[in-house]
Amino acid sequence: MSEALYEVLEGGVARITLNRPDVRNAQNIKMTLALDDAFKAAAMDDAVKVIILRGSGKHFSAGHDIGTPERDIHLPFERRASLWWDHADKALSESAFVREQEAYLGMCRRWRDLPKPTIAQIHGACIAGGLMLAWSCDLIVASDDAFFSDPVVRMGIPGVEYFAHPFVMNPRKAKEFLFLGERMNADEALQVGMINRVVARDVLDDSVLDIARRIAQMPRMGLALTKKAINQAEDRMGLRDVMDATYGLHHFAHAHNALTSTDHLGGQDAKSMAKTNKGS
């Protein structure tokens, strides 16, 4: 079974589905590489004009895999976003820095730069690493049952690696979002400008597909150049520099945790994070 399903639909639309529903689509390296295969297939197919990214099961994604039996952080994997060396035989901070540079920050930037429009279709939970996947997309359409959170400050870490928080919402709201680690519902996410639209859960598939097909009627090159222009504007407003600077802080936090607690996650695991954040 593939961790990411790929299908080409009528009207110039490809759809990618995260496919680990039993663990709320937690992202391991196997899923990351399957996602990249699917994005590449869509990018190379001239019949595809727009790409939809969604999740199977009850949730879009609970974030990075920090506790399933298929967690594969210590295994080597192919480098696609960078030429950083293998992490698997490296120790402690070097291993974490190198792996996350490729698997998290690098891959999300690679997908953000894909020249075809992408739409994140969100239902249920979109947490931490799930935010990174959604924020890498050009548009975000959420169902009315969707919620968003980045609770990793509880681990002593200043937000996920793809640190777009003060760009997808205003800086003061970003501080609240991170300091409290609370869930933001779809209506509030729309209000702060993090997502484009909220629709009823039972019409989410059809609504996103309709938007994708309408975009697909535009000229391919026009869409690519428009996307590039806006991405360049974001970068000149500091998005890429902020991510690079915060990535260093992120890994200082990992190193600090490794020295002062039981591990680089500050002693937290999937169960403890889920228990603490369940009602937030």
N, C-alpha and C positions, 0 to 999 in steps of 0.2 A: 504494500500500500504506500502510495506516495504521500509525503507530508504537505504537498501543494498540488492541487488539481488544476489542470489547464484546459480551457475549451474556447473555441472560436465560435461566436454567435453570428447571426445575420446582422447586417447593417454596419459592418466594419468594427465590431466590438469583440475584444477578447476578455475572458473572465478568469481570474486566478482565485482559488479558494484555499485558504489555510485549512489543513486537514488533520489536526490532532484534537478532535472535539472532546475526547475523554479527559484531556488535561487542559481544557479551555484554550486550546491552540497555543500552548506554551512553546516558545521558539528555541529549538536546539539547532546545532549546526546543520544537521541533516535537512531540517526545514529551510534554513537560510539558503542552502545550495539549491534545493528544489525550487524555492521562490525565484532565485536568480536564473535558473534554467527557464522558468516560465516567462519571466520578464524579457529575457533575451529572445525567446521564440516569438513573442509578440512584437518586439522591436524589429526583428528581421523579416517579419511577414508583411508584405506590402498590402495585403488585404485588411490588415488590422490598423485602425485609425485611433482607437481609444481603448484603454485598459481599465478594467474594474478589479479591485482587490477587496475580497470579503472573507469572512470566517465561517466555518461550518459549526453546527451545533448551537449551543445556547449563547455563545459569546464570540466577539471578534478575536480578542487575544488578551490573555492575562499577563503577557510580557515574556521576558527571557525565562528559559527553563532553569530554575534553581532547585529542583527537587524531584523530578520524575526518574524512573529507572532508565530512561533513554537519554538522560542528561549526558552530554558528550564533550564537556569543556576541555578535557585532557587529551582528546584525540587530535592527531594532525588532520588538516584539511587543505584543499586546494586554495591558493590565493588568487583572487580575481579582481579585487578592488585596489590592491597595492602590491608592492614587491617586498613587503616586510617578511622576514624569515619565519620559519616554523616556530611555534610557541611550545609545542608539546614536550620538548626535552629541556626547556628553560625553567628557571626557578622563580617562584614567588612573584614579585612585582613585574619582572621582565615578561614572564609568561602571560600575566593578566593584561599588561599594557599592549603587548604585541597582538594577542588574540582579539581583544576588543577593538583595537584600531582597525583590524580587517573585518571582523564578523559583525560588528555593530555600527560604528561610525562610518567606516569605509563603504560597507554595502548599502547603507541607507543613502549616503551621498551618491553612490553609483545609480541607484534607482531614481533618486530625485532628478538626476541629469538625463534620464531617458528622454529622448526628444518627442515622444508621443504623450498626449495628455493621459493622466491617471486619476482615477476616482476611488477614494477609500469609502467603502460601504460598511458602516459601523452599526452593530447591534450588540446589546448586552455590554459586557466589560471591555473597555479599551484602557489597559493599565500599563504604565511604565514602558517596557519595550513595545507594547501595542501602540502607544502614542508615536513612537519612532516610525513605525510602518505607516501609520495614518498621516503623520506630518510630512513624510517623504512624498506623499501624493499631492496632486495639484488641487483637487477638490475633495471635500469631505461631506458626505451625506449620511446623517444618522437617523436611526429610528427613535421613536419617543421613549423607548425603554433603555436607550444607551446611557452609559455613564463613563466618565474619564477620571483618571487619577494617576499621580506620580508620587507614590508613598516612600520613595527610597531615601529621603532624608532620615527616616526612621533607622536606616542602616548607617547613618552618618555620612551619606553620599549626596552631593549637591545636584540631584537630578540625573536623568538618564543621559547616555553618552551623546546622543543627537540632541544637543541642548538648544532647542528652538523656543523655549518657553516665553522669553520676553518679546518674541517676534510674532508668535501666534496668538498672544493676548498682551494686554498692556503690562508693563513691568510691575506695577503695584499688585495687580491681580496674580501675576506669576509668583510673586513672593507669598501671597496667601495660599495659592495652590500648592506650593512646595512646603511652606512652613507647617501647614495643618495636615497635608496629605489627604484631605477629604475628597470625597467623590463630587465631581461636577456633573450635573445632569445635562441632557441634550439641550434643553431650552437655555440654560445659562451659558453653555458652550457656544450656542448661536449668538447670544447677546454680547459676549465678549469678543466675537469675531473669529473663534477658533475653527468653527465649521461653517459650511455654506447653507445647509438646509436641514430641517427636521421634518420627518414624515411618519405616518403611522406604521407600526411594525408590519402589518399585513400587506402594505403596498410598497415596502422598501425595495424589493427586487425590481418591481416594475418601474418605480420612480427613477431609480438609478440607471436602469437600462434605457429608459426614455431620454434622460439627460445625455447619456453616452452616445446614443444614436443621433441625437441632434447635433452634438459636437462633431461627430464623424462626418457630417455633411460639409464641414469646412475643408478648405484645401490643406493637405498634409503639411506642406512646407510652411504655410501661414501659421498653422498651429505650432509647429516646431519653433519657428522664429519668435512667436509671441511668448511661448513658454520660456525660451532662453532669455528674452529681454527682461521678463519679470524676475526670473531667478538671478540674473545679473544685478538687477536693482536691489534685491534682498541682500546679496553678497556685499554690495557697495554700502549698504546700510549697516554692515557689520556682522551678518549672520555667520559666515564662515569663520571669521576671526574669533567671534565669541565662542563658537563650538570648539575651536582649537585650544583657546585659553582655558575653557571650562573642562576640557578633556584632561588637562594636566591636573586640575584641582580634583577631578573625579578619581584619578589614580593616586594622588596624594592621600585621599580618603581611604582607598583600598589598602595602601601601605600602612596608614595609621591604624586601621582596624586590625590588620594582621599582627601588629606589634602590641596592641592593647586589648585584644579580645581573642576569641577562639579561631577566627578566620577573617578573610578579607571582606565579608559581608556583615561584620559586626555581630556575629553570633546569630543572625537572623536566617531563617529558612522559609520555604514555601508555606509551611503550616503556620509558623508564628506570624508571618506577614499577613496571611489570609485571615487569621483569627483576630488580629489587631485591627485590620482595615474593614472587616465585614460590615460593621455598622456605620462606618464613617461616611 
